[in-house]
Amino acid sequence: MIRFFRFIALIEGITTIGLFLIAMPLKYFWHNPVLVPPLGMAHGVAFIAYIAVMLVTLPMRGFGIVGWLRTALAALIPFGTFVNDPYLHRRQLAHAQAKAARLQAG
């Protein structure tokens, strides 16, 4: 489940880049807002998906309050999902190792 959440976070981050580095400069420097609506909608959908999957994934994987805050803030700070990804990757690996240990033990 963390792998899927990381994928959604990547999509959210990519849509942020699309808005900030392509659509907004196109709108404000070249007065051509054609990409703002589709990229804005894609980013909005990705953001809602990020929050929804976060609300499902984090309780299932035992994230503490710091993990919750860090992951929630990553969605609000531009490019925060990229900064937060190594943390999520470590959590994903730890969960996989714990699962493998449980399978070996029992």
C-alpha positions as CSV (number, residue, x, y, z in Angstrom):
1,M,0.0,0.0,0.0
2,I,2.9,2.4,0.7
3,R,4.2,1.7,-2.9
4,F,0.8,2.9,-4.3
5,F,0.9,5.9,-2.0
6,R,4.4,6.8,-3.2
7,F,3.1,6.5,-6.8
8,I,0.2,8.9,-6.0
9,A,2.7,11.3,-4.3
10,L,4.9,11.2,-7.4
11,I,1.9,12.1,-9.6
12,E,1.0,14.9,-7.3
13,G,4.6,16.2,-7.4
14,I,4.7,16.0,-11.2
15,T,1.5,17.9,-11.6
16,T,2.9,20.6,-9.3
17,I,5.9,20.9,-11.5
18,G,3.7,21.1,-14.6
19,L,1.7,23.9,-13.0
20,F,4.6,25.9,-11.6
21,L,7.2,25.4,-14.4
22,I,5.0,25.1,-17.5
23,A,1.4,26.3,-17.2
24,M,2.0,29.4,-14.9
25,P,4.9,30.8,-16.8
26,L,3.0,30.3,-20.1
27,K,0.1,32.2,-18.6
28,Y,1.9,35.1,-17.0
29,F,4.9,35.6,-19.3
30,W,3.4,34.7,-22.7
31,H,-0.3,35.5,-21.8
32,N,-1.4,32.1,-22.9
33,P,-3.5,30.4,-20.1
34,V,-4.4,27.3,-22.3
35,L,-2.6,24.8,-20.0
36,V,-3.8,26.1,-16.6
37,P,-7.2,24.5,-16.6
38,P,-6.2,20.9,-17.6
39,L,-3.0,20.9,-15.5
40,G,-4.9,22.6,-12.6
41,M,-7.6,20.0,-12.7
42,A,-5.0,17.2,-12.9
43,H,-3.2,18.6,-9.9
44,G,-6.5,19.0,-8.0
45,V,-7.4,15.3,-8.7
46,A,-3.9,14.2,-7.7
47,F,-4.0,16.2,-4.5
48,I,-7.4,14.8,-3.5
49,A,-6.1,11.3,-4.3
50,Y,-3.0,11.9,-2.2
51,I,-5.1,12.9,0.8
52,A,-7.5,10.0,0.3
53,V,-4.8,7.4,0.0
54,M,-2.9,9.0,2.9
55,L,-5.9,8.6,5.1
56,V,-6.1,4.9,4.2
57,T,-2.4,4.0,4.2
58,L,-1.0,5.7,7.2
59,P,-3.3,4.1,9.8
60,M,-2.7,0.7,8.2
61,R,1.1,1.0,8.5
62,G,1.3,2.5,12.0
63,F,2.6,5.9,11.2
64,G,2.9,8.1,14.3
65,I,2.0,11.8,14.7
66,V,5.3,13.0,13.3
67,G,4.8,10.7,10.2
68,W,1.3,12.0,9.8
69,L,2.3,15.7,10.0
70,R,5.3,15.2,7.8
71,T,3.3,13.4,5.1
72,A,0.4,15.9,5.3
73,L,2.7,18.9,5.1
74,A,4.4,17.3,2.1
75,A,1.2,17.7,0.1
76,L,0.9,21.4,1.1
77,I,4.5,22.5,0.4
78,P,5.4,22.8,-3.2
79,F,7.7,19.8,-4.2
80,G,7.3,18.4,-0.6
81,T,6.2,15.1,-1.9
82,F,9.7,14.6,-3.5
83,V,11.4,15.6,-0.2
84,N,9.1,13.1,1.7
85,D,9.6,10.2,-0.7
86,P,12.8,8.8,0.9
87,Y,11.0,8.7,4.3
88,L,8.1,6.8,2.7
89,H,10.6,4.5,1.0
90,R,12.3,3.7,4.3
91,R,8.9,2.9,5.8
92,Q,8.0,0.7,2.9
93,L,11.3,-1.3,3.3
94,A,10.9,-1.6,7.0
95,H,7.3,-2.9,6.5
96,A,8.6,-5.4,3.9
97,Q,11.4,-6.6,6.2
98,A,9.0,-7.0,9.2
99,K,6.6,-9.0,7.0
100,A,9.4,-11.2,5.8
101,A,10.5,-11.8,9.4
102,R,7.0,-12.8,10.4
103,L,6.8,-15.2,7.5
104,Q,10.1,-16.8,8.5
105,A,9.2,-17.1,12.1
106,G,5.8,-18.6,11.7
